[in-house]
Amino acid sequence: MRSVTGTGLVVAALAATLAALLFPIWSFADRPGAGGDVNTQTVATSFGPLSALDRDFVNRVRLAGLWELPAGQQAQQRGTVPAVREAGDHLVDGHASLDRHVREVAAQLGLGLPDRPNAQQRQWLRELSSARGAAYDRKFANILRLAHGKVFTVVAQVRATTRNSLVRALADDANRTVLDHISMLERTGFVDFDAIAEDAATASPPPSPSAPPPSLDAVPAPSPTPVTPSPTYSLPPPATPPATATGGATRAPAPAGTSSGPRQHP
């Protein structure tokens, strides 16, 4: 009887020890974002860790300029009221500056960038190109305001969480630019806030493709030919293909200076 009791105590003690060892592992695995995704998708750079969210954000900033800059150029010419034309001025100035900044950041981090708008953005440009008169003013204000509202939340998330100094500075620049554009679009008086609120309540968040990490030995593919909405409204210049990194962990080159922020309007 004593032997059975002693064996039971030993088994119970071993079970308690095993539970104590495994509990921290289980506890960590249940936390949001746990499971190794953060570490496996983050690469080391000279400017701090670069996460998948950081890379996706850099990609999004470039995409925004690829369609909003030509949309602003179009508004400068087609807007029927001064407020719409002035909003177009801000889009052109803001995205010209922000696009230069994002291309500098991508080059320093060894990231490739798109050279044409995505399918949704091309559809928005087609809608704007087909509109005239007051209908154009309303479409311009509402399409651009809706798009800026969606990206505004992404900018805030990246700014709050990034550990990379270049991405943090880019998020600051993007935050100022997007907020300025939102204010100018709302100042036109054409923004339908009820429609924007309804879209935010019903639309499911679009999937966010993870931008690939910088490659250690891949040869950069040639940049695709930019696609313009018309011969009149041009896209930003193509991004410079990133330099190929060699050996060891992925590292970015030393900073080549910081970009100036978007031009301020009085």
C-alpha positions as CSV (number, residue, x, y, z in Angstrom):
1,M,0.0,0.0,0.0
2,R,2.8,2.4,0.9
3,S,4.5,1.6,-2.5
4,V,1.3,2.5,-4.4
5,T,0.9,5.7,-2.4
6,G,4.5,6.7,-3.0
7,T,4.2,6.0,-6.7
8,G,1.1,8.1,-6.9
9,L,2.8,11.0,-5.2
10,V,5.8,10.8,-7.6
11,V,3.4,10.8,-10.6
12,A,1.5,13.7,-9.2
13,A,4.7,15.7,-8.6
14,L,5.9,15.0,-12.2
15,A,2.6,16.1,-13.6
16,A,2.6,19.3,-11.7
17,T,6.1,20.1,-12.8
18,L,5.2,19.4,-16.4
19,A,2.2,21.7,-16.2
20,A,4.3,24.4,-14.7
21,L,6.8,24.2,-17.6
22,L,4.1,24.1,-20.3
23,F,1.8,26.8,-19.0
24,P,4.0,29.7,-20.1
25,I,4.2,28.3,-23.6
26,W,0.5,27.8,-23.8
27,S,-0.1,31.3,-22.4
28,F,2.2,32.9,-24.9
29,A,0.7,30.9,-27.8
30,D,-2.8,32.3,-27.0
31,R,-1.7,35.9,-27.2
32,P,-2.6,37.9,-30.3
33,G,0.2,37.9,-32.9
34,A,2.0,35.0,-31.2
35,G,3.0,31.9,-33.0
36,G,6.2,33.1,-34.6
37,D,4.7,35.2,-37.4
38,V,6.2,38.5,-36.1
39,N,9.7,37.1,-36.0
40,T,9.6,34.9,-39.1
41,Q,8.3,37.8,-41.2
42,T,10.6,40.5,-39.7
43,V,14.1,41.2,-41.2
44,A,17.0,43.0,-39.6
45,T,18.1,46.3,-41.1
46,S,20.4,49.1,-40.1
47,F,17.4,51.2,-39.2
48,G,15.6,48.7,-37.0
49,P,13.5,45.6,-37.5
50,L,11.4,45.7,-40.7
51,S,8.1,43.8,-40.3
52,A,5.7,42.5,-42.9
53,L,3.3,45.3,-41.9
54,D,6.1,47.9,-42.5
55,R,6.8,46.5,-46.0
56,D,3.1,46.4,-46.9
57,F,2.8,50.1,-45.7
58,V,5.7,51.2,-47.9
59,N,4.0,49.4,-50.8
60,R,0.7,51.1,-50.1
61,V,2.3,54.6,-50.0
62,R,3.7,54.1,-53.4
63,L,0.4,52.8,-54.8
64,A,-1.4,55.8,-53.4
65,G,0.8,58.2,-55.3
66,L,0.4,56.1,-58.5
67,W,-3.3,57.0,-58.8
68,E,-3.9,60.0,-56.6
69,L,-1.2,62.2,-58.3
70,P,-2.8,61.8,-61.8
71,A,-6.3,62.2,-60.1
72,G,-5.1,65.5,-58.7
73,Q,-3.7,66.6,-62.0
74,Q,-7.1,65.8,-63.6
75,A,-9.0,67.8,-60.9
76,Q,-6.8,70.8,-61.6
77,Q,-8.2,70.9,-65.1
78,R,-11.7,69.5,-64.8
79,G,-12.8,70.9,-61.4
80,T,-15.7,73.3,-62.0
81,V,-15.2,75.2,-58.7
82,P,-12.1,76.6,-57.1
83,A,-12.3,74.3,-54.1
84,V,-12.0,71.2,-56.2
85,R,-9.1,72.6,-58.2
86,E,-7.4,73.6,-55.0
87,A,-7.8,70.1,-53.6
88,G,-6.2,68.8,-56.8
89,D,-3.3,71.1,-56.2
90,H,-2.8,69.6,-52.7
91,L,-3.0,66.1,-54.1
92,V,-0.3,66.8,-56.7
93,D,2.0,68.6,-54.3
94,G,1.5,66.2,-51.5
95,H,2.0,63.0,-53.4
96,A,4.9,64.3,-55.5
97,S,6.7,64.9,-52.2
98,L,5.5,61.7,-50.5
99,D,6.4,59.6,-53.6
100,R,10.0,60.9,-53.5
101,H,10.2,60.0,-49.9
102,V,8.8,56.5,-50.3
103,R,11.2,55.8,-53.2
104,E,14.2,56.9,-51.0
105,V,13.0,54.7,-48.1
106,A,12.5,51.7,-50.4
107,A,16.0,52.1,-51.9
108,Q,17.6,52.3,-48.5
109,L,15.7,49.2,-47.3
110,G,16.2,47.2,-50.5
111,L,12.5,47.0,-51.3
112,G,10.9,46.7,-54.7
113,L,8.0,49.0,-55.5
114,P,5.0,48.8,-57.9
115,D,5.0,51.0,-61.0
116,R,1.3,50.9,-61.8
117,P,-1.9,51.4,-59.8
118,N,-3.8,48.3,-58.6
119,A,-7.1,47.1,-60.1
120,Q,-9.3,49.1,-57.7
121,Q,-7.3,52.3,-58.3
122,R,-7.5,51.9,-62.0
123,Q,-11.2,51.5,-61.8
124,W,-11.5,54.7,-59.7
125,L,-9.4,56.6,-62.4
126,R,-11.8,55.3,-65.1
127,E,-14.8,56.5,-63.2
128,L,-13.2,60.0,-62.8
129,S,-12.2,60.1,-66.5
130,S,-15.8,59.4,-67.6
131,A,-17.3,62.2,-65.5
132,R,-17.8,65.8,-66.4
133,G,-19.1,69.0,-64.8
134,A,-20.7,68.9,-61.4
135,A,-20.8,65.1,-61.5
136,Y,-17.0,65.1,-61.8
137,D,-16.7,67.4,-58.7
138,R,-18.9,65.0,-56.6
139,K,-17.1,61.9,-57.8
140,F,-13.7,63.3,-57.2
141,A,-14.5,64.5,-53.7
142,N,-16.2,61.3,-52.6
143,I,-13.9,58.7,-54.2
144,L,-10.7,60.4,-53.0
145,R,-12.2,61.1,-49.5
146,L,-13.2,57.4,-49.2
147,A,-9.8,56.2,-50.2
148,H,-8.0,58.6,-47.9
149,G,-10.2,57.5,-44.9
150,K,-9.2,53.9,-45.5
151,V,-5.5,54.5,-45.6
152,F,-5.6,56.9,-42.6
153,T,-6.2,54.0,-40.2
154,V,-3.3,52.0,-41.7
155,V,-0.9,54.9,-41.3
156,A,-1.9,55.2,-37.6
157,Q,-1.4,51.5,-37.0
158,V,2.1,51.5,-38.6
159,R,3.1,54.7,-36.8
160,A,2.1,53.2,-33.5
161,T,3.8,49.8,-33.9
162,T,6.8,50.1,-36.2
163,R,10.3,49.6,-34.8
164,N,12.0,50.9,-38.0
165,S,13.1,54.5,-38.0
166,L,12.7,55.0,-41.8
167,V,9.2,53.6,-41.8
168,R,8.3,55.8,-38.7
169,A,9.5,58.9,-40.5
170,L,7.5,57.9,-43.6
171,A,4.4,57.3,-41.5
172,D,4.8,60.8,-40.0
173,D,5.0,62.2,-43.6
174,A,2.1,60.2,-44.8
175,N,0.0,61.2,-41.8
176,R,0.5,64.9,-42.5
177,T,-0.2,64.4,-46.2
178,V,-3.3,62.3,-45.8
179,L,-4.8,64.6,-43.1
180,D,-4.2,67.6,-45.3
181,H,-5.9,65.9,-48.3
182,I,-8.9,64.8,-46.2
183,S,-9.4,68.4,-45.0
184,M,-9.1,69.8,-48.5
185,L,-11.6,67.3,-49.9
186,E,-14.1,68.0,-47.2
187,R,-13.7,71.7,-47.8
188,T,-15.2,71.2,-51.3
189,G,-18.6,70.7,-49.8
190,F,-19.3,67.7,-52.0
191,V,-18.4,64.9,-49.5
192,D,-21.3,62.6,-48.6
193,F,-20.5,61.7,-45.0
194,D,-23.5,59.4,-44.7
195,A,-22.3,57.3,-47.7
196,I,-18.8,57.1,-46.2
197,A,-20.1,56.0,-42.8
198,E,-22.3,53.4,-44.5
199,D,-19.3,52.1,-46.5
200,A,-17.2,51.8,-43.4
201,A,-20.0,49.9,-41.6
202,T,-20.7,47.4,-44.3
203,A,-17.4,46.9,-46.2
204,S,-15.2,44.1,-45.0
205,P,-11.6,45.0,-44.7
206,P,-9.7,44.1,-47.9
207,P,-7.0,41.5,-47.7
208,S,-3.6,43.0,-47.1
209,P,-0.9,41.2,-49.2
210,S,2.3,40.8,-47.4
211,A,5.1,42.5,-49.2
212,P,8.1,40.1,-49.6
213,P,11.2,40.8,-47.6
214,P,14.4,42.1,-49.2
215,S,16.1,39.4,-51.2
216,L,19.6,38.3,-50.4
217,D,20.5,37.0,-53.9
218,A,17.6,37.5,-56.2
219,V,18.2,39.6,-59.4
220,P,15.6,42.4,-59.5
221,A,13.1,42.1,-62.3
222,P,12.8,44.9,-64.8
223,S,10.3,47.5,-63.8
224,P,6.9,47.2,-65.6
225,T,5.9,50.0,-67.9
226,P,3.7,52.5,-66.0
227,V,0.1,52.7,-67.1
228,T,-1.4,56.2,-67.3
229,P,-5.1,57.0,-67.1
230,S,-4.8,59.1,-70.2
231,P,-2.0,60.8,-72.2
232,T,-2.6,64.0,-70.2
233,Y,-2.2,62.8,-66.6
234,S,1.1,61.2,-65.8
235,L,2.2,58.8,-63.1
236,P,5.2,59.4,-60.8
237,P,8.5,58.2,-62.1
238,P,9.3,54.5,-61.9
239,A,10.9,53.2,-58.8
240,T,14.6,52.4,-58.9
241,P,15.2,48.6,-58.5
242,P,16.7,47.8,-55.1
243,A,20.4,46.9,-54.9
244,T,21.1,43.3,-54.4
245,A,22.2,42.5,-50.8
246,T,24.9,39.9,-50.4
247,G,26.0,37.7,-47.5
248,G,24.7,37.4,-43.9
249,A,21.5,39.0,-42.6
250,T,19.7,41.5,-44.7
251,R,21.0,44.9,-44.0
252,A,20.1,48.2,-45.5
253,P,22.8,50.7,-46.6
254,A,23.6,53.7,-44.5
255,P,21.0,56.5,-44.7
256,A,21.4,58.9,-47.6
257,G,19.5,61.8,-45.9
258,T,15.9,62.4,-45.1
259,S,13.2,63.5,-47.4
260,S,11.5,66.9,-47.0
261,G,7.9,66.7,-46.0
262,P,4.9,67.7,-48.2
263,R,4.8,71.3,-49.1
264,Q,2.6,73.3,-46.7
265,H,-0.1,75.5,-48.1
266,P,-1.0,78.7,-46.3
